Amino acid sequence: MATDKARNDMFFNCSKESEVDYVAGNYDDSKAVKEFLKKKCGDGTIKYSRHKEVYELIKKDLGYDIPVHK
């Protein structure tokens, strides 16, 4: 799955399960990414972050490449 550029420019909304599912769905290990996102949402790390920043944090902390835009 590829990321959507327009969506990357928007803020990530931790309160929407669909946001968490969308981002996690861009990765082969979506379960691990989903758990990571929920943890980071819970501790406020990604509150008011743009999607791009969330992907960069996933790469930094989990080592997963940022999905390619199509």
Summary of the structure (lengths in Angstrom):
residues: 70
radius of gyration: 10.6
end to end distance: 9.2
largest distance: 31.7
contacts: 180
relative contact order: 0.25
helix: 53%
strand: 6%
